[in-house]
Amino acid sequence: MGSQGFPPLLLMLLDCWASVSAQTRATPPVTTEGLNSTQAARKTPRPALSLRPPGTPKASVPSSGPRPTPVTDVAALCVCDLTPAQCDVNCCCDPDCTSMDFSVFSACSVPIVMGDSQFCSQKAAIYSLNFTANPPQRVFKLVNRINPSIFCIHITNYKPALSFINPEVPDENNFDKLMKKSDGFSLSSESEISFATQSDIPATVKYKYGARLQTSDSFLRFPSPLMSSLCTDDNPAAFLVNQAVKCTRRINLEQCEEIEALGMAYYSSPKILRVPGLRTKIPITVQSVLIQSLNKTLTRLEDSLVLNQTLVEAGDVKICTNVVLEVKYSLTYTEAGEIAQAGLALLLGTVSGPVVPLEQKFEIHFIQQNTKPVPLSGNPGYVVGLPLAAGFQPQKGSGIIQTTNRFGQLTILRSTAEQDCLAVEGIRTPVLFGYDMQSGCKLRLPKAIMCQLAVQKVKSLLKGQGFPDYVAPFGNSQAQDVLDWVPVHFITQASHMKDSCQLPVALVIEVKWTKYGSLLNPQAKIVNVTASLLSSSFPETNSGNERTVLISTAVAFVDASAPAEAGFRARPTIDARLPFNFFFPFV
């Protein structure tokens, strides 16, 4: 065991440090390039220090071989030499630099080059400039640097750790050796997989956005105009691309029975593939058929039989009946990109000679399966009579939270015949855009009720459950666009009478909106919402034991639009000068 006062581990570390520092090393010479002499630096060896008390045996150091020669030669290493065959500025270790280059140097950018700093002793190359010489010269020193830390590497016996190991490439000589080291090789390529194996693994096939809808024979045709207003039947219907187009056809009335695009079967007979490349087919179901007469009256057919266009002659007049005027596709798809259902609605009409050429309308819409369409209050601007979209933000940075009931997002009191606030508590009416409304009721309070308790009860009646913090500027505003929503400014107004208790009696909501967009089709946009809570003094009791308070709510819509001013270009100014003798000889 060690002596008293010094733990054994500390003694061993101190002894190791002392033995390293006690070694006498000859300092390499200092080389000054451009001079004819070599100066040797003087160094006085320091005596070995020993902190062991007298009589303490020296800790044994495990014997090991000498330290391997470093793989990296710091004397030949220059990390700032970036350009070959050229001198880099302030790079003192660049071998391409001459004495003329040193004269423009300011200092050495890399003064010390060394290896791993974790070793207790290592070589270091030190570069400096001697500006006293004419011309200035480079001074190079190769010294041993001592690491003062006691947690340093003294000896390393693993030579490959001094450098990166190059991976061993398999060849005919070392293949068996590498095969034993590894768990085996798994070599495969696409060409080695047989056709039968590929067919056993079903690939994920689905429709992608914009892909054309495939049918059993080709693709689903969606006639549309291309270069002109004429219908082009070879236009394919694209997946998830809603379209509504109009186009015309130049037809010969006598040949209307021979034109396929005028018949009902042309649009109802194709069968759409559920996914591209597979044999599962989805038939197109005729959901509704309307017949339009020559006087524009509509008749709905009870059954969905396929009707063919027919040429009818009535004296000298020829007409073609059951001609397709409008086509509406409704396709239902799944989340996996598959077609689940296909519906078709048709409008058939009668064509006479004077209406040739014929105009047709085509629409296609995609609806996701097991989803319900979200109703909007406008697209984009609000529509008069639809409820205001409102919600609240639970925390900063989150989106707007809205109730699923769009008619319950911003509400006021509902008036009833009884005029009893407690009887209609929880029954409210929605705030509809463009409708100024006012409602109220009577609240009977017991004589013994406290004022603060009455204030809380009245506030809950006026504001309802979950009064919103934000109102959507447009009817189709998204909940994640928080910065676009309009905050509700809540203001409390008390009476001028000095009273210890102020009871709220009315809630007035003022909504300012403006006309946004083009003058031809302006859109209603909400720009400000203010909710004012009006209070009054606590009422006195009547002859009985009750207090009666009249509570009311009101909504007012204010058009804050600036008057529309049509813009005109400024009148052109004529800057023309006549010659001085233009009116000669009259002037």
C-alpha positions as CSV (number, residue, x, y, z in Angstrom):
1,M,0.0,0.0,0.0
2,G,1.1,3.6,-0.4
3,S,2.2,5.9,2.3
4,Q,0.0,7.9,4.5
5,G,-1.6,11.1,2.9
6,F,-1.2,10.1,-0.8
7,P,-3.6,7.7,-2.5
8,P,-1.9,5.0,-4.6
9,L,-3.5,6.3,-7.9
10,L,-2.2,9.8,-7.4
11,L,1.3,8.6,-6.6
12,M,1.4,6.5,-9.8
13,L,0.2,9.5,-12.0
14,L,2.7,11.9,-10.3
15,D,5.5,9.4,-10.8
16,C,4.6,8.9,-14.4
17,W,4.7,12.6,-15.0
18,A,8.0,13.0,-13.2
19,S,9.6,10.3,-15.2
20,V,8.6,11.9,-18.4
21,S,9.8,15.3,-17.5
22,A,13.1,14.0,-16.2
23,Q,14.1,12.7,-19.6
24,T,16.8,14.9,-21.3
25,R,16.1,15.5,-24.9
26,A,18.4,17.2,-27.4
27,T,16.6,20.1,-29.0
28,P,16.7,20.0,-32.8
29,P,18.5,22.7,-34.5
30,V,16.8,25.9,-35.6
31,T,17.0,26.4,-39.3
32,T,16.8,29.8,-40.8
33,E,16.3,29.7,-44.5
34,G,18.5,31.9,-46.5
35,L,21.4,32.0,-43.9
36,N,24.6,30.1,-44.1
37,S,24.8,29.2,-40.4
38,T,22.8,26.9,-38.2
39,Q,22.1,28.1,-34.7
40,A,21.7,25.5,-32.0
41,A,19.3,26.4,-29.2
42,R,20.4,26.0,-25.6
43,K,18.4,24.0,-23.2
44,T,19.1,23.2,-19.6
45,P,17.7,19.9,-18.5
46,R,15.5,20.0,-15.5
47,P,16.1,17.6,-12.6
48,A,13.6,14.9,-12.0
49,L,10.9,15.8,-9.4
50,S,9.8,13.2,-6.9
51,L,7.0,13.8,-4.5
52,R,7.3,10.4,-2.8
53,P,8.1,10.4,0.8
54,P,11.4,8.7,1.8
55,G,11.1,5.0,2.0
56,T,8.2,4.8,-0.4
57,P,8.8,2.2,-3.2
58,K,8.5,3.5,-6.7
59,A,5.3,2.5,-8.5
60,S,5.9,0.0,-11.2
61,V,5.1,1.0,-14.7
62,P,4.0,-1.7,-17.0
63,S,6.6,-2.3,-19.6
64,S,5.7,-1.8,-23.2
65,G,7.5,-1.3,-26.5
66,P,8.6,2.0,-27.8
67,R,6.1,4.4,-29.2
68,P,5.5,3.8,-33.0
69,T,6.8,6.3,-35.4
70,P,4.0,8.8,-36.2
71,V,2.4,8.2,-39.6
72,T,2.1,12.0,-40.1
73,D,5.3,13.9,-40.5
74,V,4.6,17.4,-39.1
75,A,7.7,18.8,-40.7
76,A,6.4,17.9,-44.2
77,L,2.8,18.8,-43.4
78,C,1.4,22.2,-44.5
79,V,-2.3,22.7,-44.0
80,C,-2.4,26.2,-45.5
81,D,-0.8,25.2,-48.8
82,L,-4.0,25.3,-51.0
83,T,-2.7,26.1,-54.5
84,P,-0.1,23.9,-56.2
85,A,3.1,25.4,-57.6
86,Q,2.1,28.8,-56.1
87,C,2.8,30.7,-53.0
88,D,-0.1,31.1,-50.6
89,V,-0.2,34.4,-48.8
90,N,1.0,34.3,-45.1
91,C,1.6,30.5,-45.5
92,C,5.0,30.2,-43.9
93,C,5.2,26.4,-44.5
94,D,4.5,26.6,-48.2
95,P,7.6,25.3,-50.0
96,D,6.8,27.3,-53.1
97,C,7.3,30.6,-51.3
98,T,10.6,32.5,-51.7
99,S,12.4,35.3,-49.9
100,M,10.7,37.8,-52.1
101,D,7.3,36.4,-51.1
102,F,8.3,36.6,-47.4
103,S,8.8,40.3,-47.7
104,V,5.1,40.9,-48.3
105,F,4.0,38.6,-45.5
106,S,2.5,40.2,-42.4
107,A,2.5,37.0,-40.1
108,C,2.3,33.3,-40.4
109,S,-1.3,32.2,-40.7
110,V,-0.5,28.7,-39.3
111,P,2.4,29.2,-36.8
112,I,2.3,25.7,-35.3
113,V,1.7,22.3,-37.0
114,M,1.3,19.3,-34.7
115,G,-0.4,15.9,-34.5
116,D,-2.7,14.6,-31.9
117,S,-2.8,16.9,-28.9
118,Q,-3.7,14.1,-26.5
119,F,-0.2,12.6,-26.4
120,C,2.0,13.5,-23.5
121,S,4.9,14.2,-25.8
122,Q,4.9,14.9,-29.5
123,K,6.7,16.6,-32.3
124,A,5.6,20.2,-33.3
125,A,6.7,22.3,-36.3
126,I,6.9,26.0,-35.4
127,Y,7.1,28.6,-38.2
128,S,8.0,32.3,-37.8
129,L,9.4,35.2,-39.8
130,N,12.7,37.0,-39.3
131,F,12.0,40.5,-40.5
132,T,15.4,41.8,-39.3
133,A,17.1,40.0,-42.2
134,N,17.2,41.5,-45.6
135,P,15.2,40.1,-47.3
136,P,13.0,38.6,-44.5
137,Q,13.5,34.9,-43.9
138,R,11.5,32.0,-42.7
139,V,12.5,30.4,-39.3
140,F,11.6,26.8,-38.8
141,K,11.8,24.8,-35.5
142,L,11.0,21.2,-34.8
143,V,10.5,20.7,-31.1
144,N,9.0,18.2,-28.6
145,R,5.9,19.6,-27.0
146,I,4.9,18.4,-23.5
147,N,1.3,18.1,-22.6
148,P,0.8,19.5,-19.1
149,S,-2.4,17.4,-18.5
150,I,-2.0,14.3,-16.3
151,F,-4.7,12.6,-18.4
152,C,-2.6,12.2,-21.5
153,I,-1.5,9.3,-23.7
154,H,2.0,8.3,-22.8
155,I,2.5,5.1,-24.9
156,T,0.3,3.7,-27.6
157,N,0.8,0.1,-28.8
158,Y,-1.9,0.1,-31.5
159,K,-0.3,1.4,-34.6
160,P,-3.4,1.4,-36.9
161,A,-5.0,3.9,-34.5
162,L,-2.6,6.6,-35.7
163,S,-4.2,6.8,-39.1
164,F,-7.3,5.9,-41.0
165,I,-7.5,2.3,-42.1
166,N,-8.0,1.6,-45.8
167,P,-10.8,-0.9,-46.3
168,E,-9.7,-4.3,-47.6
169,V,-11.1,-4.9,-51.1
170,P,-12.1,-8.5,-51.7
171,D,-10.0,-10.3,-54.4
172,E,-9.1,-13.9,-55.3
173,N,-6.4,-14.0,-52.5
174,N,-8.3,-12.7,-49.5
175,F,-11.9,-13.7,-50.4
176,D,-11.9,-16.8,-48.1
177,K,-10.5,-14.9,-45.2
178,L,-13.1,-12.2,-45.5
179,M,-15.8,-14.8,-45.9
180,K,-14.9,-16.3,-42.5
181,K,-14.9,-12.8,-40.8
182,S,-18.4,-11.8,-42.1
183,D,-21.7,-13.5,-41.7
184,G,-21.9,-14.0,-45.5
185,F,-22.7,-12.1,-48.6
186,S,-26.2,-11.3,-50.0
187,L,-25.7,-10.4,-53.6
188,S,-28.8,-9.6,-55.7
189,S,-29.8,-7.4,-58.6
190,E,-32.9,-6.7,-60.5
191,S,-31.8,-8.9,-63.4
192,E,-31.4,-11.9,-61.1
193,I,-35.0,-11.7,-59.8
194,S,-37.2,-14.0,-61.9
195,F,-40.5,-12.8,-63.5
196,A,-42.4,-15.2,-61.3
197,T,-40.9,-13.7,-58.1
198,Q,-41.9,-10.2,-59.2
199,S,-45.4,-11.2,-60.0
200,D,-45.8,-12.8,-56.5
201,I,-45.1,-9.4,-54.9
202,P,-48.0,-7.1,-55.4
203,A,-46.9,-3.5,-56.2
204,T,-48.7,-0.5,-54.7
205,V,-50.7,0.8,-57.7
206,K,-52.9,3.9,-57.3
207,Y,-54.1,6.9,-59.2
208,K,-51.9,10.0,-58.7
209,Y,-53.0,13.6,-59.0
210,G,-53.4,14.5,-62.7
211,A,-53.2,10.9,-64.0
212,R,-55.8,10.1,-66.6
213,L,-58.6,7.8,-65.6
214,Q,-58.3,4.5,-67.4
215,T,-61.2,2.4,-68.7
216,S,-61.5,-1.1,-69.9
217,D,-60.6,-0.1,-73.5
218,S,-58.7,3.3,-73.2
219,F,-59.4,6.2,-71.0
220,L,-62.4,8.2,-69.7
221,R,-63.1,11.0,-72.3
222,F,-64.0,14.4,-71.1
223,P,-64.8,16.7,-74.1
224,S,-63.4,20.2,-73.8
225,P,-62.4,23.1,-76.0
226,L,-58.7,23.3,-77.0
227,M,-57.6,25.8,-79.7
228,S,-61.1,27.0,-80.4
229,S,-64.6,26.6,-78.9
230,L,-65.2,23.3,-80.7
231,C,-65.4,20.2,-78.6
232,T,-62.4,17.8,-78.6
233,D,-63.4,14.3,-77.6
234,D,-59.9,12.9,-77.1
235,N,-59.3,15.0,-74.0
236,P,-58.8,12.6,-71.0
237,A,-60.3,13.1,-67.5
238,A,-57.6,13.7,-64.9
239,F,-57.7,12.3,-61.4
240,L,-58.6,14.8,-58.7
241,V,-58.9,17.6,-61.3
242,N,-62.4,19.2,-61.0
243,Q,-63.4,20.8,-64.3
244,A,-66.4,22.6,-65.8
245,V,-66.3,23.5,-69.4
246,K,-68.5,24.5,-72.3
247,C,-67.9,23.7,-76.0
248,T,-69.8,23.7,-79.2
249,R,-70.4,21.1,-82.0
250,R,-71.2,21.7,-85.6
251,I,-73.7,19.0,-86.5
252,N,-75.8,18.1,-89.4
253,L,-79.3,17.6,-88.1
254,E,-80.0,14.7,-90.5
255,Q,-77.0,12.8,-89.2
256,C,-77.7,13.3,-85.4
257,E,-78.4,9.6,-84.9
258,E,-74.9,8.7,-86.2
259,I,-72.9,11.1,-83.9
260,E,-71.8,9.2,-80.8
261,A,-71.1,12.3,-78.7
262,L,-74.8,13.2,-78.8
263,G,-76.0,10.0,-77.3
264,M,-76.4,9.0,-73.7
265,A,-74.6,5.7,-74.1
266,Y,-71.4,7.5,-75.1
267,Y,-71.0,8.8,-71.5
268,S,-72.6,6.0,-69.5
269,S,-71.1,2.9,-71.1
270,P,-67.4,3.2,-70.2
271,K,-66.2,1.3,-67.1
272,I,-63.5,2.9,-65.1
273,L,-60.6,0.8,-63.7
274,R,-60.5,0.9,-59.9
275,V,-56.7,1.3,-60.1
276,P,-54.5,1.6,-63.1
277,G,-53.5,-1.7,-64.7
278,L,-55.8,-4.0,-62.7
279,R,-59.0,-5.7,-64.0
280,T,-61.4,-4.4,-61.4
281,K,-63.9,-2.2,-63.1
282,I,-66.2,0.4,-61.7
283,P,-69.4,0.9,-63.8
284,I,-70.8,4.4,-64.3
285,T,-74.2,4.6,-62.6
286,V,-76.8,7.0,-64.1
287,Q,-78.2,8.9,-61.1
288,S,-80.5,11.4,-62.8
289,V,-81.8,12.2,-66.2
290,L,-83.6,15.5,-67.1
291,I,-85.5,16.1,-70.3
292,Q,-85.6,19.6,-71.6
293,S,-88.3,20.5,-74.1
294,L,-88.2,23.2,-76.8
295,N,-89.9,25.7,-74.4
296,K,-87.2,25.0,-71.7
297,T,-89.4,23.0,-69.4
298,L,-87.6,20.2,-67.5
299,T,-89.0,16.8,-66.8
300,R,-87.2,14.2,-64.6
301,L,-87.3,10.6,-65.7
302,E,-88.2,8.1,-63.0
303,D,-86.0,5.3,-64.5
304,S,-82.5,5.5,-65.8
305,L,-82.9,3.7,-69.1
306,V,-80.5,4.5,-71.9
307,L,-82.2,6.7,-74.4
308,N,-80.9,7.0,-78.0
309,Q,-81.1,10.2,-80.0
310,T,-83.9,10.1,-82.5
311,L,-84.6,12.2,-85.6
312,V,-88.2,13.2,-85.9
313,E,-89.9,14.8,-88.9
314,A,-93.0,16.9,-88.3
315,G,-94.0,18.1,-91.7
316,D,-91.2,20.3,-93.0
317,V,-89.6,20.6,-89.6
318,K,-86.9,18.2,-88.5
319,I,-85.9,17.8,-84.8
320,C,-83.5,15.5,-83.0
321,T,-84.7,14.3,-79.6
322,N,-82.8,12.9,-76.5
323,V,-79.6,14.9,-77.4
324,V,-77.1,15.2,-74.6
325,L,-76.8,18.9,-73.5
326,E,-75.1,18.6,-70.1
327,V,-72.9,15.9,-68.5
328,K,-72.0,15.8,-64.9
329,Y,-69.6,13.1,-63.5
330,S,-69.4,12.5,-59.8
331,L,-66.5,10.2,-58.8
332,T,-65.8,8.9,-55.3
333,Y,-62.3,8.0,-54.4
334,T,-60.5,6.5,-51.4
335,E,-57.5,7.6,-49.4
336,A,-55.4,4.9,-51.2
337,G,-56.0,6.6,-54.6
338,E,-58.7,4.2,-55.8
339,I,-62.0,4.9,-57.6
340,A,-64.8,3.6,-55.5
341,Q,-68.0,4.9,-57.3
342,A,-68.9,6.7,-60.4
343,G,-72.1,8.6,-60.9
344,L,-73.5,10.4,-63.9
345,A,-76.2,13.1,-64.3
346,L,-77.5,14.0,-67.7
347,L,-79.6,16.7,-69.3
348,L,-81.2,15.7,-72.6
349,G,-82.9,18.1,-74.9
350,T,-84.4,18.6,-78.3
351,V,-82.4,20.2,-81.1
352,S,-84.0,21.9,-84.1
353,G,-82.6,23.4,-87.2
354,P,-82.2,27.0,-85.9
355,V,-80.0,26.1,-82.9
356,V,-77.2,24.4,-84.9
357,P,-74.3,24.6,-83.9
358,L,-75.0,22.9,-80.5
359,E,-73.5,24.0,-77.2
360,Q,-72.7,21.3,-74.6
361,K,-71.6,21.6,-70.9
362,F,-69.4,19.1,-69.1
363,E,-68.5,18.9,-65.4
364,I,-66.5,16.4,-63.3
365,H,-66.1,16.4,-59.5
366,F,-64.2,14.2,-57.1
367,I,-65.4,13.4,-53.6
368,Q,-63.4,11.5,-51.0
369,Q,-65.1,8.5,-49.5
370,N,-66.4,8.6,-45.9
371,T,-66.1,12.4,-45.7
372,K,-68.6,15.2,-45.5
373,P,-68.2,18.4,-47.4
374,V,-67.4,21.4,-45.1
375,P,-70.0,24.1,-45.6
376,L,-68.7,27.6,-46.0
377,S,-70.2,31.0,-45.4
378,G,-68.8,32.3,-48.7
379,N,-66.1,31.7,-51.2
380,P,-64.3,33.9,-50.6
381,G,-66.4,36.7,-49.4
382,Y,-69.3,36.3,-46.9
383,V,-72.8,35.7,-48.3
384,V,-75.7,37.6,-46.7
385,G,-77.7,35.3,-44.4
386,L,-74.9,32.8,-43.7
387,P,-73.4,32.5,-40.1
388,L,-70.1,34.2,-39.2
389,A,-67.1,31.8,-38.8
390,A,-65.5,32.3,-35.4
391,G,-63.3,30.5,-32.9
392,F,-60.6,30.9,-30.3
393,Q,-56.9,30.3,-30.0
394,P,-56.1,28.1,-26.9
395,Q,-52.4,29.1,-26.9
396,K,-50.0,31.3,-28.8
397,G,-48.7,29.7,-31.9
398,S,-51.6,27.2,-32.3
399,G,-54.4,27.4,-34.9
400,I,-58.0,28.5,-34.5
401,I,-60.3,26.1,-32.7
402,Q,-63.9,26.1,-34.1
403,T,-67.0,24.1,-33.0
404,T,-68.4,21.6,-35.5
405,N,-71.8,23.5,-35.4
406,R,-71.2,26.4,-37.7
407,F,-74.4,28.0,-36.5
408,G,-73.0,28.1,-32.9
409,Q,-69.7,29.8,-33.3
410,L,-70.9,33.4,-32.7
411,T,-74.4,33.7,-31.1
412,I,-76.6,36.1,-29.1
413,L,-79.7,35.7,-26.9
414,R,-82.9,34.3,-28.4
415,S,-86.1,36.2,-27.6
416,T,-89.1,34.1,-26.6
417,A,-92.7,34.9,-25.7
418,E,-92.1,34.2,-22.0
419,Q,-89.2,36.7,-21.9
420,D,-87.6,34.7,-19.1
421,C,-83.8,34.6,-19.3
422,L,-83.5,31.5,-17.1
423,A,-86.0,29.6,-19.2
424,V,-84.1,30.2,-22.5
425,E,-80.6,29.7,-21.0
426,G,-78.5,27.9,-23.5
427,I,-80.8,28.5,-26.4
428,R,-79.2,31.1,-28.6
429,T,-79.5,32.4,-32.2
430,P,-76.5,32.6,-34.6
431,V,-75.1,35.9,-35.9
432,L,-75.9,36.0,-39.6
433,F,-73.9,38.2,-41.9
434,G,-75.7,41.4,-43.0
435,Y,-78.6,40.9,-40.5
436,D,-78.9,43.5,-37.8
437,M,-80.5,41.8,-34.8
438,Q,-81.6,42.6,-31.3
439,S,-83.0,40.3,-28.6
440,G,-83.6,40.5,-24.9
441,C,-85.2,38.9,-21.9
442,K,-86.0,39.6,-18.2
443,L,-83.9,38.2,-15.4
444,R,-85.5,38.0,-12.0
445,L,-83.1,38.0,-9.1
446,P,-83.9,37.1,-5.5
447,K,-83.6,39.9,-2.9
448,A,-80.8,38.1,-1.0
449,I,-78.5,37.4,-4.0
450,M,-75.1,39.0,-3.9
451,C,-74.1,41.5,-6.5
452,Q,-70.9,39.7,-7.6
453,L,-72.9,36.4,-8.1
454,A,-75.4,38.3,-10.2
455,V,-72.7,39.8,-12.3
456,Q,-71.2,36.4,-13.1
457,K,-74.7,35.0,-14.0
458,V,-75.5,37.9,-16.3
459,K,-72.2,37.7,-18.1
460,S,-72.7,34.0,-18.8
461,L,-76.1,34.8,-20.2
462,L,-74.9,37.6,-22.5
463,K,-71.7,35.9,-23.8
464,G,-72.9,32.4,-23.9
465,Q,-70.7,29.3,-23.7
466,G,-67.3,29.8,-25.4
467,F,-67.4,33.4,-26.7
468,P,-64.9,33.5,-29.6
469,D,-61.7,35.5,-29.7
470,Y,-61.4,35.7,-33.5
471,V,-63.7,36.0,-36.5
472,A,-62.8,34.9,-39.9
473,P,-62.3,37.7,-42.4
474,F,-63.7,35.7,-45.3
475,G,-66.3,32.9,-45.5
476,N,-63.6,30.4,-46.5
477,S,-60.8,31.4,-44.3
478,Q,-58.6,28.5,-43.1
479,A,-58.1,27.8,-39.4
480,Q,-54.3,27.6,-39.7
481,D,-54.0,31.1,-41.1
482,V,-54.2,32.8,-37.7
483,L,-52.6,36.1,-38.8
484,D,-55.5,36.6,-41.2
485,W,-58.2,36.3,-38.7
486,V,-59.8,39.4,-37.1
487,P,-59.5,39.6,-33.3
488,V,-62.6,40.5,-31.2
489,H,-62.0,43.7,-29.3
490,F,-63.9,43.4,-26.0
491,I,-64.8,46.7,-24.3
492,T,-66.5,47.1,-20.9
493,Q,-68.5,50.3,-20.4
494,A,-69.8,51.3,-16.9
495,S,-72.4,53.9,-16.0
496,H,-71.3,57.3,-14.7
497,M,-73.0,56.7,-11.3
498,K,-70.5,55.8,-8.6
499,D,-71.6,52.4,-7.3
500,S,-69.7,49.6,-5.7
501,C,-71.3,47.1,-8.0
502,Q,-71.9,47.4,-11.7
503,L,-74.2,44.9,-13.3
504,P,-73.8,44.2,-17.1
505,V,-77.2,44.6,-18.9
506,A,-76.4,44.6,-22.6
507,L,-73.9,43.2,-25.1
508,V,-73.5,45.1,-28.4
509,I,-71.5,43.5,-31.2
510,E,-70.4,45.8,-34.0
511,V,-69.1,44.2,-37.2
512,K,-67.4,46.4,-39.8
513,W,-67.0,45.0,-43.2
514,T,-65.8,46.3,-46.5
515,K,-66.1,45.4,-50.2
516,Y,-62.9,43.7,-51.4
517,G,-61.7,43.0,-54.9
518,S,-63.0,44.0,-58.2
519,L,-65.8,46.5,-58.8
520,L,-67.6,43.9,-61.0
521,N,-67.7,41.2,-58.3
522,P,-66.8,42.7,-54.9
523,Q,-66.4,40.3,-52.0
524,A,-67.5,41.0,-48.4
525,K,-64.6,41.0,-46.0
526,I,-64.8,41.6,-42.2
527,V,-62.2,44.1,-41.0
528,N,-63.1,44.8,-37.4
529,V,-65.3,43.2,-34.6
530,T,-66.0,45.0,-31.4
531,A,-68.0,43.6,-28.5
532,S,-69.2,46.2,-25.9
533,L,-70.5,45.1,-22.5
534,L,-72.7,47.8,-21.1
535,S,-73.1,48.0,-17.3
536,S,-75.4,49.9,-14.9
537,S,-75.9,50.2,-11.2
538,F,-77.3,47.3,-9.3
539,P,-81.1,47.7,-9.3
540,E,-83.1,48.2,-6.1
541,T,-85.7,45.7,-4.9
542,N,-89.4,46.0,-5.9
543,S,-92.3,45.9,-3.5
544,G,-91.8,42.1,-3.4
545,N,-88.7,40.0,-2.8
546,E,-87.3,40.1,-6.4
547,R,-85.3,42.4,-8.6
548,T,-86.1,42.5,-12.3
549,V,-83.3,43.2,-14.8
550,L,-83.7,43.8,-18.5
551,I,-80.9,42.1,-20.5
552,S,-80.5,42.6,-24.2
553,T,-78.0,41.7,-27.0
554,A,-77.6,43.5,-30.3
555,V,-75.6,43.0,-33.5
556,A,-75.0,45.8,-36.1
557,F,-73.2,45.5,-39.4
558,V,-71.4,48.6,-40.6
559,D,-70.3,49.0,-44.2
560,A,-66.8,50.6,-43.9
561,S,-66.1,50.5,-47.7
562,A,-64.5,53.5,-49.2
563,P,-66.5,55.0,-52.1
564,A,-65.5,53.3,-55.3
565,E,-63.8,55.7,-57.7
566,A,-63.3,54.7,-61.3
567,G,-59.8,55.4,-62.4
568,F,-59.2,57.2,-65.7
569,R,-56.0,58.0,-67.5
570,A,-54.9,61.6,-67.5
571,R,-55.8,63.5,-70.6
572,P,-52.8,63.8,-73.0
573,T,-51.2,67.2,-73.3
574,I,-50.2,68.5,-76.6
575,D,-46.8,70.2,-76.5
576,A,-46.6,71.8,-80.0
577,R,-45.1,75.1,-81.1
578,L,-45.9,77.0,-84.2
579,P,-43.3,78.7,-86.3
580,F,-42.9,82.4,-85.6
581,N,-44.1,83.4,-89.0
582,F,-47.1,81.0,-89.1
583,F,-49.7,83.8,-89.3
584,F,-47.7,86.0,-91.7
585,P,-48.8,88.4,-93.3
586,F,-51.9,88.7,-91.0
587,V,-49.9,89.4,-87.8
